[in-house]
Amino acid sequence: MQESIYKIIKESSDNFNNISNDKNITLEIEKIIDLIVNAFLNDNKLLLCGNGGSASDAQHIAAELSGRFLKERKPLYAEALNVNTSFLTAVANDYGFEKTYARMIEASGKRGDILLALSTSGNSPNVLLAIQKANELGMKTIGLTGSDGGEMNGICNILIKIPSSNTARIQEAHILTGHIICQLVEEKMFD
């Protein structure tokens, strides 16, 4: 069992090393931070979405920004679209699960807002429709996905593809990316 534990830790560590050595990823993260700061400074909001573990990551990142991360500061408008279960189940029942996030974006998104969409495969139908609806409304779209990028390729303003095909490693890197964003957004806005 110790060997298995070591192997998993090593895979995760190697993944983080690959990310830290990929200048394209770090430059894209920097662009995301600037985009989010600019949106917040202009009274826009950040909406986030994903499924399963990615929904949890979306909720986690939204909470860090709307509550606080490391600094005592005013709250920022960041909201995970998966937290209203009554809305999700009603829309899924009436329109189909694939339309859940797009419908909420249609209700609350506007030009200048940002959608941060998480999908390890890049192929989640409800996430793809959310990105398409956000693009139609003039929102900026940011995608976090795995090495392939799936159907999210070409439809996001910024797409970070974690260099792994292992769902657990991708999700670990998504939350690392989210924490980097939260910390540096706070530093840029509140120092």
N, C-alpha and C positions, 0 to 999 in steps of 0.2 A: 504494500500500500504506500509506503514512503516513496518508492520510485515513481508511482503514479502521481502523487502529490507534487513531487519535484518536477515531473514532466509538464504538468499543467501550469505551474508557476513559471517555468522556463518558457513555455509557449507564450504566455501573457507578457512576460518581460521582453522576449524577442519582438513581439508585435509592437510594444511601446517603443522599443529602440528603432524599429523600422519607421515608425511614424515620426519620431524626433529627428531622424536623419533625412526625411523627405521634405525638402524645402517647399515643394508645391503645396503640401498639406499645411505647413506652418504659415505660408503666405495666404492661403485661403482662410485659415482661422483668423488671421489679422484683418482680412477684408470683412469677415463676418462681424467681428467686434466693432469695426468702424461703422458698418451698416446699422447694427443694433443701436449703438450710441447715437448716431444721427437720427434714427427713428424716435428714440425716447426723447431726445432734445427737441423734436418737432411735434411732441404730443401724440405720437403714434404708438402702436402696441405691437407686442410680439405674441403670436399665436403658435402653438406647438401641437403636433399630433404624431401618433404612432400606434401600433397594435402590440398587445402582450407586453413583453419586457420593454419594448420601445415606447409604449404608452406610459409605462412607469418612469422611464427616463425623461419623457416629455414633461410629465407631472413634476418630477424631481427638479429639472432645470427651471421650470416656471416658478416653482416654490422658492428656489434660491434667489431669483430676481424679484419676485413680487413681495417676498418677505425680507430676507437679507441673506447675504452670503458671508462675508467676513467683516463688513463694516456696518456700523450703525448709520443708517441713512434713510431717506424717504423711499417708499415702495415704488417699484416700477411695474407698469402694466404688462405682465406676462401671464398668459393663461393657456393651460393644456385643454384641448378640446374634448378629451375623453372623460372629464370629471363629472359631467352632467348625465348620469345614467338614465334618467327619465327621458331626456331629449334623445340620447343615443338609441334607446330601445324603441321609442316611438317612431323615429325616422327609419330605423332598420326595418321595423314592421311595416310601415306605410310605403316606403320608397326603395328599400333594399339596403343592406349593410354598406355597400360600396358608396352610397351617397351621404353617409353620416357626416363626415367632416366637411365635405363641399357645402352641404346645406348650412352648417354652422358658420362657415366662412362667408357664405352669401348673406347671412343675417348680421354678422358683426365685423367683417373685414372691410377695409377701404384703402384707397390709394395711399401709399406711404407706409402702411402696416407691413409687417414681415410675417411670413409663415416659415417656421422651422419644422421640417418633416423628417421623421426618422423611419427607416425601413431597412433591415439588415439585407434583404434580398433586392430592394429597389423595385419590387413588383407588386406591392400591396395595392389592390384596386382602389380602396377608399382613400389611401394616401395619394395615389396618382391623381384621382379626381379632385382632391383638395388642392394639390399643386396647380392643376389646370384652372380651377375656379379662382385661386389667388392670382394667377397670372392674368386672367380675364379682368379682374378688378384693379389691376395696376399695383398689386402688392409685390414686394420683393420676395423671392422664394429661395430658401436654403435647404439643401438636402444632406442628410447624413446616412450613408449606406455602407455596404461592403465592397470588396475589391472589384466585383463585376459592374456594379452600379445599376444593373437591370434597366428597367424602363424609365428610371429617373434620369438617365443620361440625356442631356440635351433639353430638359424641360425646367431645370432649376437655374436661377441666376448664379448660384454658387453650389457646387456639389463636392462634398468630401467623401472620397471612397477609401475606407479603411482597408489596408492591404492584407485582408484575410478573408477566407470563406467560412470560417468557423463562427457560428452565431454568437457564442459566448465571448470570444475574443473581440468581435465587432462591437458588441454591446458594452464591454469594458472600455473600449476606446471611445465610444460615443459619450459615455458619462465623463471620461477624462476630458474630452473636447468641450463638453458642457461646462465642466468646472473651470476650465481655462477661460471660456467665454465669460462666465459669471464673474470671476475674479478680475479680469481685465476691463470688463464693462464698468464695474464698480470703481476701479482705480482711475479710469479715464473720466468718469462722470463726477466723482466725489472726492478726489484728492485736492 
